[in-house]
C-alpha cells in the first residue's frame, strides 16, 4: 500500500489528558493543605518532592514519541508496542483462527510507552472485545483469561494476522481505535492500554521470527517477523 507518511507531532497521548489534569489539581490541593497545616515545615517540602516525582512518572507513562518506520513495509511485521518479548512460539489459537499460529507476545512495564501501533499494512477485517480477569499480564493464561481486545488484519498479500491487546493486574482500560473495514498502516496507532499490560501478535506458521525471548522492542521500529 502506497501512501504519503505524515509526521504527527504528538508529545503526550490524548488518553492521558484528563488523568494528568486531575492529578495535577489533586496534588496541588494536597500540597496546599500540607503547607497550610505545617507552615512550610520540612514535611511540606518532602511532600512536594514526592508529588513532583509521582507526576513526572505519570507524564512519562502517557508520553507519545513521534515515530516513523523508515524501511520497506512489504511482508514486514513491526512491534506493536514498547516492551520485552515474553513469548515466541507456536500455539493453538481458539478464538478466531482455530488452528496453530505463531505467537509473539510483548509485555509492557509501567515505564514503557503504552501507545500501540498497527504491526502491518492491510485492512481491518474484525474487531472484538472480550471481558475477563485481570491476572498478571506476563502469565501465559493472561492471553485467554484476561480482558482483551482482538484486531484481525488482512495484509496486501492476503495473509491474516491477529493482534490481541490484553489487560493486566493494573491495566483496567483498553482503548482500541481500529475499525472494521478500514485500511490500516504501519505508523498508525492501533490503540492504548493504561498501566502495564501486553500485546500478542498471531502470525501464520512459517513466518520468520526476527526477535528472541527477553529482547526489548521499540513500538513501530523493531521488526519482529517477516511473513513468508
Buried (B, 14 or more C-beta within 10 A) or exposed (E): EEEEEEEEEEEEBEBBEEBBEEBBEEBEEBBEEBBEEEEEEEEBBEBBEEBEEEBEEBBEBBBBBEBEBEEEBEBBBBBBBBBBBBBBEEBEBEBBBEEEBBBBBBBBBEEBBBBBBBBBBBBBBBBBEBEBEBBBBBBEEBBBBBBBBBBBBBBEEEBBBBBBBBBBBEBEEBBBBBEEEEEBBBBBBBBBBBBBBBBBBBBBEEBEBBBEEEBEBBBBBBBBBBBE
